[in-house]
Amino acid sequence: MPPYPPLEDYGLIGNLHTVALVSKAGSLDYLPFTRFDSPTIFAALLDADRGGSWLIGPTDAQVRSKQLYLPDTGVLLTRFYCAAGIAELTDFMPVKQPGQPCAVVRKLRLVKGELTFRLRCAPRFDYGRQPHEVQPQPDGSLLFRGAGPAGQQFRLLADQPLAAADGAATGQWTLRAGDTASFVIEATHADDPAFTPGALAHYAEGAFQDTLHFWQNWVEQSTYRGRWRETVLRSAITLKLLTSLEHGSTVAAATFGLPEAVGGARNWDYRYTWIRDAAFTMYAFLRLGFMEESKAFLRWIMERCEQLPDAGDLQLMYAVDGNPDLPEQELPHLSGYRNSRPVRIGNGAARQFQLDIYGELLDTVYLYNRHGGAITYDFWQHLSRLVDFVADNWRRPDHGIWEVRDEDRAFLSGKMMSWVALDRAIRIARDRSFPAPLVEWLRVRDEIYEEVYHGFWSEEKQSFVQYQGGHVLDASVLLLPLVRMFSPAEPRWQATLRAVERELVLDSLLFRYRAEGGATDGLSGAEGAFTMCSFWYIENLSRAGQVDRARLLFEKLLGFASPLGLYSEQIGPEGEQLGNYPQAFTHLALISAAFQLNRDLDARRQGPDPGHQYV
């Protein structure tokens, strides 16, 4: 395998606290230990030499491999095909309950023939910044201990002989048909039990069964029975893998530092909870029948609201535990994925002012309320502060949905979602009979509507534009019908959709904007098509009555997924995955598009209903 496999050659596993990426070659090349945003112990994905990896695979030079998930689970199976035999490597992370250590389990089984395997576990602690030592333990395990202030350490357990040298564990052995081998790394504690080889195999098998049952039981809660069920549920499992069991928050993506263009500088850290992304994720969970995830996220949001000194202090992103401090820094010692520098951790955009997050937050609460969730009056009082802030500040320029790092502007996305914030707050107040200044909120909501309809319309472009006074199209305009601000039948919207098709669409793919003349992120270089926006486009086509065309483009877009059904943020010119991988926003947009398409196809089969598209 090349030192940097394509991103689509990786499978995602996790324990609802952190995640790992395993390549088709059987190399675990990415693992923040022990939380989504923790320093990595394996990050060969970002530097093949200095990042660290854990390889298990055949020594045979002529080997083919394929990956698949066990049905309705987050358990990954890698199959190795050699002339001398066939083997299976099962990778998973037991769902970590309170008091249990963070662990990765790898089970190897020879299906046919006879094969020799090799193992090399070579971690690099604290993003590769700190040295470490390896200490053999009395029970035969190996203790890896980092020297840095992060205090990371883990033990490696195996029922095959391993040796320790130069900070790594290595081993080589031969298996015959029916033979198995088990390997585990886990965070260490003072009272960790010793393992014998037989006990290890028993533990690994028990953990495997428990993990299978966890995922299968979770998937069975889904109420979705529509078309593309397997694809939709795979996206739901991916979103669940990116959601914290402890805190209820969802990270935007599994990784940091992966480039939006190979060799470029757009390499951000997405291991945090964006209010926007997480709000849309909860909408996806609600649609599929997963109420507990929505309740947990609402609790997380409530805590953020309660801790705000002022309504204007709401950040667009936080750490999974709600920590607002996310200082951005570069890791100059890492070469980056295929020499894409700089590699960044932290995210300076956390301090940006973005109006749209208020709308996305209120929309989530509205949908939760609509699906039967309980909104307390205490929580409502905190929400009312946010709505009042929007009513007073909706004209303020902001950094926009794409986190533009140059000057603030009056972005359409901010104004549109300010309208959503007020509209949804009015609906919640009426439904729950909560006290609220409804007359004032209604006045401001309608004022924003008029401002968007007239102030963001370009006669020259015959479309709504990215920011007031500008002449650039922006894919965020596709949200106008999706958030029900405009009807799909609105003439100005229909003209905008045609303009988007002329300027931003490439078959089933869609670019978020063309950099020339618009507000950008301030960095040079190209980027790929935004997969999330491509699904937005398809959903808009379906809502506009172009169901057959939407279905064809949806099927085409599904063809860009990895063999495991995973998507990163963008798709490159050769159909490759670009950006942090996998990305939550892309998968929730897929779910939304599939949901809309399925409903419209069912409605057409049952007979015309002119009102169903805009319910």
MOGIBEL-V211631 format. One record per residue. RES is the residue in three letters. PHI is phi in radians with two decimals (none if undefined). D_LAST is the distance of its C-alpha to the last C-alpha in Angstrom with 2 decimals. Layout:
res-><RES | RES>
phi-><PHI | PHI>
d_last-><D_LAST | D_LAST>
This chain:
res-><MET | PRO | PRO | TYR | PRO | PRO | LEU | GLU | ASP | TYR | GLY | LEU | ILE | GLY | ASN | LEU | HIS | THR | VAL | ALA | LEU | VAL | SER | LYS | ALA | GLY | SER | LEU | ASP | TYR | LEU | PRO | PHE | THR | ARG | PHE | ASP | SER | PRO | THR | ILE | PHE | ALA | ALA | LEU | LEU | ASP | ALA | ASP | ARG | GLY | GLY | SER | TRP | LEU | ILE | GLY | PRO | THR | ASP | ALA | GLN | VAL | ARG | SER | LYS | GLN | LEU | TYR | LEU | PRO | ASP | THR | GLY | VAL | LEU | LEU | THR | ARG | PHE | TYR | CYS | ALA | ALA | GLY | ILE | ALA | GLU | LEU | THR | ASP | PHE | MET | PRO | VAL | LYS | GLN | PRO | GLY | GLN | PRO | CYS | ALA | VAL | VAL | ARG | LYS | LEU | ARG | LEU | VAL | LYS | GLY | GLU | LEU | THR | PHE | ARG | LEU | ARG | CYS | ALA | PRO | ARG | PHE | ASP | TYR | GLY | ARG | GLN | PRO | HIS | GLU | VAL | GLN | PRO | GLN | PRO | ASP | GLY | SER | LEU | LEU | PHE | ARG | GLY | ALA | GLY | PRO | ALA | GLY | GLN | GLN | PHE | ARG | LEU | LEU | ALA | ASP | GLN | PRO | LEU | ALA | ALA | ALA | ASP | GLY | ALA | ALA | THR | GLY | GLN | TRP | THR | LEU | ARG | ALA | GLY | ASP | THR | ALA | SER | PHE | VAL | ILE | GLU | ALA | THR | HIS | ALA | ASP | ASP | PRO | ALA | PHE | THR | PRO | GLY | ALA | LEU | ALA | HIS | TYR | ALA | GLU | GLY | ALA | PHE | GLN | ASP | THR | LEU | HIS | PHE | TRP | GLN | ASN | TRP | VAL | GLU | GLN | SER | THR | TYR | ARG | GLY | ARG | TRP | ARG | GLU | THR | VAL | LEU | ARG | SER | ALA | ILE | THR | LEU | LYS | LEU | LEU | THR | SER | LEU | GLU | HIS | GLY | SER | THR | VAL | ALA | ALA | ALA | THR | PHE | GLY | LEU | PRO | GLU | ALA | VAL | GLY | GLY | ALA | ARG | ASN | TRP | ASP | TYR | ARG | TYR | THR | TRP | ILE | ARG | ASP | ALA | ALA | PHE | THR | MET | TYR | ALA | PHE | LEU | ARG | LEU | GLY | PHE | MET | GLU | GLU | SER | LYS | ALA | PHE | LEU | ARG | TRP | ILE | MET | GLU | ARG | CYS | GLU | GLN | LEU | PRO | ASP | ALA | GLY | ASP | LEU | GLN | LEU | MET | TYR | ALA | VAL | ASP | GLY | ASN | PRO | ASP | LEU | PRO | GLU | GLN | GLU | LEU | PRO | HIS | LEU | SER | GLY | TYR | ARG | ASN | SER | ARG | PRO | VAL | ARG | ILE | GLY | ASN | GLY | ALA | ALA | ARG | GLN | PHE | GLN | LEU | ASP | ILE | TYR | GLY | GLU | LEU | LEU | ASP | THR | VAL | TYR | LEU | TYR | ASN | ARG | HIS | GLY | GLY | ALA | ILE | THR | TYR | ASP | PHE | TRP | GLN | HIS | LEU | SER | ARG | LEU | VAL | ASP | PHE | VAL | ALA | ASP | ASN | TRP | ARG | ARG | PRO | ASP | HIS | GLY | ILE | TRP | GLU | VAL | ARG | ASP | GLU | ASP | ARG | ALA | PHE | LEU | SER | GLY | LYS | MET | MET | SER | TRP | VAL | ALA | LEU | ASP | ARG | ALA | ILE | ARG | ILE | ALA | ARG | ASP | ARG | SER | PHE | PRO | ALA | PRO | LEU | VAL | GLU | TRP | LEU | ARG | VAL | ARG | ASP | GLU | ILE | TYR | GLU | GLU | VAL | TYR | HIS | GLY | PHE | TRP | SER | GLU | GLU | LYS | GLN | SER | PHE | VAL | GLN | TYR | GLN | GLY | GLY | HIS | VAL | LEU | ASP | ALA | SER | VAL | LEU | LEU | LEU | PRO | LEU | VAL | ARG | MET | PHE | SER | PRO | ALA | GLU | PRO | ARG | TRP | GLN | ALA | THR | LEU | ARG | ALA | VAL | GLU | ARG | GLU | LEU | VAL | LEU | ASP | SER | LEU | LEU | PHE | ARG | TYR | ARG | ALA | GLU | GLY | GLY | ALA | THR | ASP | GLY | LEU | SER | GLY | ALA | GLU | GLY | ALA | PHE | THR | MET | CYS | SER | PHE | TRP | TYR | ILE | GLU | ASN | LEU | SER | ARG | ALA | GLY | GLN | VAL | ASP | ARG | ALA | ARG | LEU | LEU | PHE | GLU | LYS | LEU | LEU | GLY | PHE | ALA | SER | PRO | LEU | GLY | LEU | TYR | SER | GLU | GLN | ILE | GLY | PRO | GLU | GLY | GLU | GLN | LEU | GLY | ASN | TYR | PRO | GLN | ALA | PHE | THR | HIS | LEU | ALA | LEU | ILE | SER | ALA | ALA | PHE | GLN | LEU | ASN | ARG | ASP | LEU | ASP | ALA | ARG | ARG | GLN | GLY | PRO | ASP | PRO | GLY | HIS | GLN | TYR | VAL>
phi-><none | -1.14 | -1.12 | -2.21 | -1.09 | -1.00 | -1.05 | -1.20 | -1.56 | -2.00 | -1.93 | -1.79 | -2.24 | -3.00 | -2.21 | 1.23 | -2.27 | -2.68 | -2.44 | -2.42 | -2.06 | -2.10 | -1.48 | -1.08 | -1.41 | 1.48 | -1.81 | -1.45 | -1.91 | -2.76 | -2.81 | -1.27 | -2.22 | -2.22 | -2.27 | -0.83 | -1.81 | -1.27 | -1.02 | -1.41 | -1.89 | -2.27 | -2.64 | -1.05 | -1.03 | -1.91 | -2.93 | -1.09 | -1.65 | -1.84 | -1.47 | 1.65 | -2.74 | -2.39 | -1.78 | -2.34 | -3.02 | -1.17 | -1.39 | -1.01 | -1.26 | -1.76 | -2.29 | -1.89 | -2.48 | -2.42 | -2.17 | -2.69 | -1.64 | -1.09 | -0.90 | 1.03 | -2.44 | -1.81 | -1.67 | -1.78 | -2.09 | -1.93 | -1.87 | -1.84 | -2.04 | -2.26 | -1.06 | -1.56 | 2.95 | -2.24 | -2.34 | -2.21 | -2.02 | -1.81 | -2.08 | -2.83 | -2.12 | -0.98 | -1.06 | -1.39 | -1.65 | -0.93 | 1.54 | -1.64 | -1.37 | -1.24 | -2.51 | -2.14 | -1.99 | -2.26 | -1.99 | -1.92 | -2.42 | -1.58 | -1.46 | -2.67 | 1.37 | -2.54 | -2.40 | -1.74 | -2.06 | -2.25 | -2.28 | -2.48 | -1.92 | -2.22 | -1.29 | -2.36 | -1.44 | 0.94 | 1.04 | 1.40 | -1.65 | -2.10 | -1.26 | -2.59 | -2.29 | -2.07 | -2.17 | -1.10 | -1.90 | -1.00 | -1.49 | 1.62 | -1.35 | -2.07 | -1.70 | -1.78 | -2.23 | -1.38 | -1.63 | -1.44 | -1.17 | -1.12 | 1.18 | -1.25 | -2.78 | -2.69 | -2.04 | -1.88 | -1.97 | -2.62 | -1.79 | -2.14 | -1.15 | -2.26 | -2.16 | -2.00 | -2.81 | 0.96 | 1.34 | -2.27 | -1.86 | -2.33 | -2.91 | -2.58 | -2.73 | -2.04 | -2.08 | -2.02 | -0.84 | 1.65 | -1.26 | -2.32 | -2.55 | -2.21 | -2.49 | -2.46 | -2.00 | -2.61 | -1.07 | -1.70 | -2.34 | -1.11 | -1.81 | -1.07 | -1.26 | -1.34 | -2.12 | -1.64 | -0.91 | -1.15 | -1.14 | -1.12 | -1.07 | -1.14 | -1.08 | -1.07 | -1.18 | -1.12 | -1.13 | -1.08 | -1.12 | -1.09 | -1.20 | -0.99 | -1.15 | -1.01 | -1.20 | -1.13 | -1.16 | -1.15 | -1.09 | -1.11 | -1.27 | -1.17 | -1.67 | -1.34 | -2.27 | -1.48 | -1.09 | 1.02 | -1.04 | -1.10 | -1.15 | -1.10 | -1.23 | -1.12 | -1.15 | -1.12 | -1.10 | -1.08 | -1.09 | -1.13 | -1.09 | -1.65 | -1.92 | -1.34 | -1.15 | -1.28 | -1.90 | 1.52 | -1.61 | -2.05 | -1.43 | -1.21 | -2.79 | -1.30 | -2.12 | -2.28 | 1.36 | -1.38 | -1.37 | -1.37 | -2.59 | -1.01 | 1.52 | -1.59 | -1.87 | -1.46 | -2.27 | -1.81 | -1.73 | -1.86 | -1.52 | -2.19 | -1.73 | -1.38 | -0.97 | -1.08 | -1.10 | -1.18 | -1.11 | -1.14 | -1.10 | -1.13 | -1.07 | -1.09 | -1.06 | -1.07 | -1.07 | -1.59 | 1.67 | -1.64 | -1.30 | -1.08 | -1.10 | -1.18 | -1.08 | -1.13 | -1.18 | -1.08 | -1.09 | -1.11 | -1.12 | -1.04 | -1.08 | -1.12 | -1.14 | -1.15 | -1.57 | -1.33 | -1.11 | -2.52 | -1.04 | -1.32 | -1.56 | -1.07 | -1.56 | -1.36 | -2.62 | -2.48 | -1.17 | -1.02 | -1.58 | 1.65 | -1.10 | -1.46 | -1.58 | -2.24 | -1.06 | -1.53 | -2.56 | -1.80 | -1.94 | -1.17 | -1.36 | -1.66 | -1.35 | 1.49 | -1.10 | 0.88 | 1.10 | -1.78 | -2.12 | -1.44 | -1.56 | -1.99 | -2.19 | 1.31 | -2.65 | -1.17 | -1.19 | -1.01 | -1.64 | -1.22 | -1.66 | -2.32 | -1.16 | -1.11 | -1.12 | -1.18 | -1.16 | -1.15 | -1.14 | -1.16 | -1.13 | -1.12 | -1.11 | -1.05 | -1.17 | -1.07 | -1.11 | -1.15 | -1.57 | 1.76 | -1.29 | -1.59 | -1.83 | -1.40 | -1.17 | -1.05 | -1.12 | -1.05 | -1.11 | -1.18 | -1.12 | -1.05 | -1.04 | -1.13 | -1.16 | -1.05 | -1.09 | -1.09 | -1.04 | -1.53 | -2.19 | -1.12 | -1.44 | -1.12 | -1.21 | -2.52 | -1.65 | 1.39 | -1.12 | -1.65 | 1.02 | -0.99 | -1.78 | -1.68 | -1.17 | -1.20 | -2.49 | -1.47 | -1.36 | -1.04 | -1.03 | -1.17 | -1.22 | -1.03 | -1.34 | -1.15 | -1.04 | -1.07 | -1.01 | -1.24 | -1.06 | -1.23 | -1.13 | -1.08 | -1.13 | -1.12 | -1.05 | -1.18 | -1.17 | -1.70 | 1.00 | -1.40 | -1.08 | -2.90 | -1.36 | -1.09 | -1.07 | -1.19 | -1.11 | -1.10 | -1.06 | -1.21 | -0.99 | -1.21 | -1.13 | -1.11 | -1.00 | -1.07 | -1.12 | -1.16 | -1.09 | -1.72 | -1.37 | -1.92 | -1.61 | -1.93 | -1.12 | -1.12 | -1.42 | 0.97 | -2.87 | -1.37 | -2.05 | -1.07 | -2.53 | -1.10 | 1.54 | -1.55 | -2.36 | -1.99 | -1.41 | -2.42 | -1.10 | -1.14 | -1.09 | -1.13 | -1.35 | -0.93 | -1.33 | -1.17 | -1.67 | 1.16 | -1.34 | -2.10 | -1.31 | -1.03 | -1.50 | -1.08 | -0.96 | -1.15 | -1.21 | -1.07 | -1.14 | -1.12 | -1.07 | -1.15 | -1.16 | -1.04 | -1.13 | -1.22 | -1.86 | -2.06 | -1.64 | -2.21 | 1.04 | -1.63 | -1.80 | -2.46 | -1.59 | -1.23 | -2.93 | -1.72 | -1.09 | -1.11 | 1.47 | -1.90 | -1.46 | -2.11 | -1.44 | 1.45 | -1.96 | -1.43 | 1.75 | -1.49 | -2.50 | -1.50 | -1.29 | -1.48 | -1.14 | -1.00 | -1.15 | -1.11 | -1.21 | -1.02 | -1.06 | -1.11 | -1.11 | -1.12 | -1.05 | -1.12 | -1.10 | -1.43 | 1.65 | -1.59 | -1.21 | -1.11 | -1.15 | -1.08 | -1.15 | -1.07 | -1.18 | -1.09 | -1.10 | -1.09 | -1.17 | -1.07 | -1.20 | -1.53 | -1.15 | -1.17 | -0.98 | -1.63 | 1.45 | -1.81 | -2.24 | -1.60 | -1.31 | -2.34 | -2.11 | -1.47 | -1.13 | -1.86 | 1.39 | -1.49 | -1.32 | -2.27 | 1.54 | -1.09 | -2.48 | -1.34 | -1.89 | -1.12 | -1.01 | -1.09 | -1.22 | -1.27 | -1.17 | -1.06 | -1.05 | -1.11 | -1.14 | -1.11 | -1.09 | -1.15 | -1.04 | -1.08 | -1.13 | -1.21 | -1.16 | -1.12 | -1.10 | -1.16 | -1.20 | -1.48 | 2.05 | -1.13 | -2.52 | -1.07 | -1.68 | -1.19 | -1.27 | -2.08 | -1.35>
d_last-><50.23 | 50.06 | 50.06 | 46.44 | 44.41 | 41.09 | 38.24 | 36.75 | 39.96 | 38.98 | 37.25 | 35.72 | 36.90 | 36.54 | 37.07 | 34.14 | 36.62 | 37.57 | 37.31 | 39.75 | 39.77 | 42.07 | 43.17 | 43.99 | 47.62 | 47.24 | 47.48 | 45.52 | 45.19 | 42.86 | 42.73 | 42.27 | 44.26 | 43.03 | 39.74 | 37.12 | 38.81 | 42.36 | 45.14 | 45.40 | 48.22 | 47.21 | 45.93 | 47.64 | 44.33 | 45.26 | 49.01 | 50.65 | 53.96 | 53.16 | 49.80 | 50.90 | 49.78 | 50.33 | 51.18 | 51.77 | 52.50 | 55.18 | 58.21 | 58.15 | 57.61 | 56.07 | 52.92 | 49.44 | 46.50 | 42.93 | 40.28 | 37.61 | 35.74 | 36.58 | 33.52 | 30.78 | 32.98 | 34.02 | 37.55 | 38.89 | 41.51 | 43.74 | 46.04 | 49.31 | 51.06 | 54.76 | 57.67 | 59.20 | 56.21 | 52.53 | 51.16 | 47.92 | 47.00 | 44.34 | 42.91 | 40.80 | 40.68 | 40.83 | 38.04 | 39.98 | 40.18 | 42.02 | 45.69 | 45.40 | 46.41 | 44.22 | 45.30 | 44.89 | 46.17 | 47.37 | 48.69 | 50.73 | 51.67 | 53.87 | 52.63 | 55.51 | 58.84 | 60.25 | 58.89 | 60.00 | 57.41 | 57.53 | 55.84 | 55.81 | 54.09 | 54.65 | 52.45 | 52.45 | 51.71 | 49.81 | 48.31 | 51.78 | 53.44 | 55.54 | 58.30 | 58.37 | 60.82 | 60.82 | 62.79 | 63.63 | 63.20 | 65.41 | 62.79 | 62.59 | 59.34 | 59.16 | 58.10 | 56.56 | 56.90 | 55.75 | 58.09 | 55.58 | 54.27 | 51.00 | 53.12 | 51.29 | 52.99 | 52.32 | 54.41 | 54.37 | 55.28 | 56.31 | 58.19 | 59.79 | 62.56 | 61.52 | 63.62 | 62.96 | 64.23 | 63.27 | 60.26 | 58.73 | 58.82 | 59.81 | 60.61 | 61.28 | 61.68 | 61.58 | 59.45 | 60.01 | 57.70 | 56.24 | 57.13 | 54.59 | 54.60 | 52.52 | 51.95 | 50.24 | 49.94 | 49.05 | 49.36 | 52.67 | 53.72 | 57.22 | 56.98 | 55.52 | 57.04 | 59.25 | 58.17 | 60.43 | 59.35 | 58.72 | 56.74 | 54.62 | 53.69 | 52.84 | 50.65 | 48.85 | 48.15 | 46.96 | 44.65 | 43.31 | 42.50 | 40.93 | 38.71 | 37.66 | 36.78 | 34.85 | 32.51 | 32.21 | 31.48 | 28.82 | 27.03 | 27.18 | 24.87 | 21.93 | 19.38 | 18.35 | 19.72 | 18.19 | 20.11 | 22.10 | 22.49 | 25.83 | 24.68 | 21.66 | 23.97 | 26.67 | 24.45 | 23.57 | 27.34 | 28.04 | 25.75 | 27.49 | 30.84 | 30.01 | 29.12 | 31.96 | 32.76 | 34.91 | 32.67 | 29.05 | 28.55 | 27.67 | 29.83 | 28.51 | 30.86 | 33.88 | 36.46 | 38.08 | 40.03 | 38.68 | 38.73 | 35.99 | 38.85 | 41.94 | 44.82 | 42.63 | 42.23 | 38.47 | 39.05 | 37.07 | 36.80 | 33.29 | 34.34 | 32.72 | 29.51 | 27.41 | 25.03 | 22.52 | 23.01 | 23.22 | 20.04 | 18.04 | 20.19 | 19.28 | 15.54 | 16.74 | 18.92 | 16.32 | 14.13 | 17.41 | 18.59 | 21.25 | 21.21 | 24.82 | 24.32 | 21.65 | 24.07 | 26.91 | 25.21 | 24.27 | 27.97 | 29.01 | 26.89 | 28.30 | 31.76 | 31.21 | 30.05 | 33.02 | 35.42 | 34.41 | 37.30 | 35.03 | 31.29 | 32.17 | 33.76 | 30.59 | 31.24 | 28.91 | 30.60 | 32.93 | 35.03 | 33.61 | 35.57 | 34.34 | 37.49 | 36.79 | 39.95 | 39.31 | 42.28 | 42.14 | 45.29 | 46.57 | 48.39 | 51.03 | 52.81 | 49.91 | 49.89 | 46.15 | 44.38 | 46.45 | 48.09 | 44.96 | 46.07 | 45.76 | 44.29 | 42.55 | 41.67 | 39.93 | 37.54 | 38.52 | 34.99 | 34.41 | 35.97 | 33.89 | 31.78 | 28.15 | 25.69 | 22.57 | 23.32 | 22.53 | 18.92 | 18.52 | 20.33 | 18.35 | 15.00 | 16.63 | 17.91 | 14.63 | 13.09 | 16.44 | 16.38 | 12.98 | 14.52 | 17.63 | 19.83 | 22.46 | 22.63 | 26.20 | 27.45 | 29.87 | 27.18 | 25.24 | 28.42 | 28.59 | 25.00 | 25.78 | 28.66 | 26.47 | 24.15 | 27.30 | 28.65 | 25.71 | 26.02 | 29.70 | 29.64 | 26.63 | 29.11 | 31.21 | 31.59 | 30.77 | 31.22 | 27.70 | 25.52 | 28.36 | 30.98 | 33.20 | 36.70 | 38.25 | 37.65 | 34.61 | 32.42 | 29.57 | 26.99 | 23.57 | 22.14 | 23.67 | 22.50 | 18.88 | 18.77 | 20.79 | 18.04 | 15.66 | 18.44 | 18.79 | 15.18 | 14.65 | 18.11 | 17.50 | 14.56 | 16.84 | 19.80 | 18.30 | 17.02 | 20.43 | 22.52 | 24.10 | 26.55 | 25.30 | 26.31 | 23.07 | 24.77 | 25.95 | 22.75 | 20.85 | 23.70 | 23.65 | 19.90 | 20.23 | 23.45 | 21.97 | 19.33 | 22.26 | 24.31 | 21.96 | 21.32 | 25.06 | 26.92 | 25.46 | 25.46 | 28.49 | 29.86 | 32.16 | 29.54 | 26.90 | 24.39 | 23.34 | 26.02 | 26.78 | 28.46 | 29.50 | 32.42 | 32.12 | 31.81 | 30.42 | 27.11 | 25.44 | 22.88 | 21.11 | 19.71 | 17.31 | 15.39 | 14.46 | 11.19 | 10.74 | 11.01 | 8.80 | 12.16 | 12.28 | 10.30 | 11.59 | 13.34 | 15.30 | 18.95 | 20.11 | 17.48 | 18.45 | 22.04 | 21.47 | 20.13 | 23.30 | 25.42 | 24.13 | 25.06 | 28.46 | 29.39 | 27.73 | 26.86 | 29.51 | 28.24 | 25.75 | 26.87 | 25.95 | 28.09 | 26.81 | 29.14 | 32.53 | 35.05 | 37.10 | 36.68 | 33.76 | 33.56 | 34.33 | 35.43 | 38.99 | 40.31 | 41.79 | 41.09 | 38.32 | 35.32 | 33.23 | 29.78 | 27.06 | 25.43 | 22.45 | 21.79 | 22.33 | 19.46 | 17.24 | 18.47 | 17.72 | 14.08 | 13.89 | 15.76 | 13.48 | 10.38 | 12.99 | 13.97 | 17.12 | 16.55 | 20.29 | 21.32 | 18.83 | 20.17 | 23.72 | 23.39 | 21.77 | 24.80 | 27.11 | 25.80 | 26.30 | 29.87 | 30.49 | 30.11 | 33.34 | 34.87 | 33.43 | 29.84 | 30.13 | 29.13 | 30.64 | 29.20 | 30.38 | 31.80 | 35.20 | 36.87 | 38.27 | 35.09 | 36.25 | 34.31 | 34.89 | 34.37 | 33.99 | 33.31 | 31.09 | 28.39 | 25.50 | 23.08 | 23.58 | 22.93 | 19.73 | 18.46 | 19.57 | 17.65 | 14.35 | 15.16 | 16.30 | 13.26 | 11.01 | 13.92 | 14.47 | 11.09 | 11.53 | 15.14 | 14.63 | 12.41 | 15.22 | 17.83 | 16.55 | 16.35 | 14.32 | 10.98 | 10.23 | 6.77 | 5.55 | 5.88 | 3.78 | 0.00>
